[in-house]
């Protein structure tokens, strides 16, 4: 009888340990697509040369706000909606007045650098080049120079498929290496 209890206890313990290990592996490392960083969390970006990124909030259905802002803003494609993401960029590097990675080296770059994109459940990557909203209310100007210890806040926007809105993530990808590293952020 004691042998059966020991075996049963061992089996239960083994199953418990397997469940804990499986859940830890399923969660993935912090910042991965399966375990994105939470809203309002400042994170140093890979190869960011001192830059940190934080998602503050999101406006999933921003179509009306974007179209009303500028008469030249066209409505999104059929089946899409405009999705605004309010972000902050903080700089803690040594070199003063450095541009955010991936930003063109010219003044007044109002559009997001190509290293920022949005990814939904359908595995479609939405970029500022192919999925731009046009003019955005309170747009973040990536051409601003930021001194060490300071940050800037503003909006970026993507035209996304309505089926991707619920699980949409912001993605930052280091574009300089052969094996780029990406970090993901929750939007809600």
C-alpha positions as CSV (number, residue, x, y, z in Angstrom):
1,X,0.0,0.0,0.0
2,X,2.8,2.4,0.9
3,X,4.5,1.6,-2.4
4,X,1.3,2.5,-4.3
5,X,1.0,5.8,-2.5
6,X,4.6,6.7,-3.2
7,X,4.2,5.9,-6.9
8,X,1.0,7.8,-7.1
9,X,2.6,10.8,-5.4
10,X,5.6,10.6,-7.7
11,X,3.3,10.5,-10.8
12,X,1.3,13.5,-9.5
13,X,4.5,15.4,-8.8
14,X,5.9,14.5,-12.2
15,X,2.7,15.7,-14.0
16,X,2.8,18.9,-11.9
17,X,6.4,19.6,-12.8
18,X,5.7,18.9,-16.5
19,X,2.7,21.3,-16.4
20,X,4.8,24.0,-14.9
21,X,7.7,23.6,-17.4
22,X,5.2,23.5,-20.3
23,X,3.5,26.7,-19.2
24,X,6.8,28.4,-18.8
25,X,8.0,27.3,-22.2
26,X,4.6,28.3,-23.8
27,X,4.9,31.8,-22.3
28,X,8.2,32.4,-24.1
29,X,10.7,35.0,-23.1
30,X,9.6,38.5,-22.1
31,X,8.9,40.6,-25.2
32,X,8.4,37.7,-27.5
33,X,5.2,37.5,-29.6
34,X,3.6,35.0,-27.2
35,X,4.7,37.0,-24.1
36,X,4.7,40.7,-25.2
37,X,5.6,43.6,-22.9
38,X,2.6,45.1,-21.1
39,X,1.2,48.6,-21.8
40,X,3.0,51.4,-19.9
41,X,6.3,49.5,-19.7
42,X,9.5,51.3,-20.9
43,X,11.7,48.8,-22.7
44,X,15.2,49.2,-24.2
45,X,14.9,48.2,-27.8
46,X,17.5,45.8,-29.4
47,X,20.4,47.7,-31.0
48,X,18.6,50.9,-29.9
49,X,21.7,52.7,-28.9
50,X,20.1,53.9,-25.6
51,X,16.5,54.3,-26.8
52,X,13.5,52.9,-24.9
53,X,10.0,52.4,-26.1
54,X,6.7,52.4,-24.3
55,X,3.1,51.9,-25.5
56,X,0.9,54.2,-23.5
57,X,-2.5,53.4,-24.9
58,X,-4.3,52.5,-28.2
59,X,-7.4,53.7,-30.0
60,X,-8.5,50.6,-32.0
61,X,-11.1,52.3,-34.1
62,X,-9.6,55.7,-34.9
63,X,-11.0,55.9,-38.5
64,X,-13.3,58.9,-37.8
65,X,-10.6,60.9,-36.0
66,X,-8.1,60.4,-38.7
67,X,-10.5,61.1,-41.6
68,X,-11.8,64.3,-39.8
69,X,-8.3,65.6,-39.1
70,X,-7.4,66.2,-42.7
71,X,-9.6,66.4,-45.8
72,X,-6.9,64.6,-47.8
73,X,-6.9,61.5,-45.5
74,X,-8.8,58.8,-47.4
75,X,-10.9,56.3,-45.6
76,X,-9.2,52.9,-45.0
77,X,-9.5,50.0,-47.5
78,X,-12.6,48.0,-47.3
79,X,-12.4,45.6,-44.3
80,X,-9.8,47.8,-42.6
81,X,-9.9,50.4,-39.9
82,X,-7.4,53.0,-38.6
83,X,-5.6,52.0,-35.4
84,X,-3.8,54.7,-33.4
85,X,-1.0,53.7,-31.0
86,X,0.2,56.3,-28.5
87,X,3.9,55.7,-27.7
88,X,6.7,57.3,-25.8
89,X,10.3,57.2,-26.8
90,X,12.9,57.8,-24.1
91,X,16.6,58.3,-24.6
92,X,19.2,57.2,-22.0
93,X,22.3,57.0,-24.3
94,X,25.6,58.7,-24.1
95,X,25.5,60.5,-27.4
96,X,23.3,63.6,-27.2
97,X,20.6,64.3,-29.8
98,X,20.6,60.9,-31.5
99,X,17.7,59.9,-33.8
100,X,15.5,56.9,-33.0
101,X,16.8,53.8,-34.9
102,X,15.6,53.5,-38.4
103,X,14.6,57.1,-38.7
104,X,15.8,58.9,-41.9
105,X,18.5,61.4,-41.1
106,X,16.5,64.5,-42.0
107,X,14.5,67.0,-39.9
108,X,10.8,66.6,-39.4
109,X,10.3,62.9,-40.1
110,X,6.7,62.5,-39.0
111,X,6.3,59.0,-40.1
112,X,7.3,55.9,-38.0
113,X,10.6,54.3,-38.9
114,X,10.4,51.1,-40.8
115,X,11.5,49.2,-37.6
116,X,8.1,49.8,-36.1
117,X,5.1,47.7,-37.4
118,X,2.0,46.1,-36.2
119,X,1.2,42.3,-36.3
120,X,-2.1,40.6,-35.9
121,X,-3.4,37.1,-35.6
122,X,-3.5,36.7,-39.4
123,X,0.3,37.1,-39.4
124,X,0.0,40.2,-41.6
125,X,2.6,42.8,-40.9
126,X,1.3,46.3,-41.1
127,X,3.9,49.0,-41.9
128,X,4.0,52.7,-42.2
129,X,4.9,52.3,-45.9
130,X,2.1,50.1,-47.0
131,X,-0.5,50.7,-44.3
132,X,-0.3,54.4,-43.5
133,X,-3.2,56.4,-42.2
134,X,-2.1,59.7,-43.6
135,X,-2.0,62.6,-41.2
136,X,-2.6,61.5,-37.6
137,X,-3.8,63.5,-34.6
138,X,-0.9,64.4,-32.3
139,X,1.5,62.5,-34.5
140,X,4.9,61.6,-33.0
141,X,7.6,63.4,-35.0
142,X,10.5,60.9,-35.2
143,X,12.8,63.7,-36.5
144,X,12.9,65.4,-33.1
145,X,16.3,65.2,-31.3
146,X,16.0,64.0,-27.8
147,X,18.6,64.5,-25.1
148,X,19.7,61.8,-22.7
149,X,17.1,61.4,-19.9
150,X,14.3,62.9,-21.9
151,X,11.4,61.4,-23.8
152,X,8.8,62.4,-26.4
153,X,5.2,61.1,-26.8
154,X,2.9,61.0,-29.7
155,X,0.7,58.8,-32.0
156,X,1.5,56.4,-34.8
157,X,-1.2,54.8,-36.9
158,X,-1.7,51.8,-39.1
159,X,-4.6,50.7,-41.4
160,X,-5.3,47.2,-40.1
161,X,-7.7,44.4,-41.0
162,X,-10.7,44.4,-38.7
163,X,-10.1,40.7,-37.9
164,X,-6.6,41.6,-36.6
165,X,-7.7,44.4,-34.2
166,X,-8.4,42.3,-31.2
167,X,-4.9,40.7,-30.9
168,X,-2.8,43.4,-32.6
169,X,0.7,43.9,-31.2
170,X,3.3,46.6,-31.8
171,X,6.6,45.2,-33.1
172,X,10.0,46.7,-33.0
173,X,12.7,44.9,-35.1
174,X,16.4,45.4,-35.1
175,X,17.1,45.7,-38.8
176,X,20.9,45.8,-38.8
177,X,21.9,42.2,-38.2
178,X,21.6,39.0,-40.2
179,X,19.3,37.5,-37.5
180,X,17.2,40.5,-36.5
181,X,15.8,40.6,-33.0
182,X,12.2,41.6,-32.5
183,X,10.3,42.7,-29.4
184,X,6.5,42.9,-29.1
185,X,4.3,45.1,-27.1
186,X,0.6,44.7,-26.1
187,X,-1.7,47.4,-27.2
188,X,-4.4,46.9,-24.5
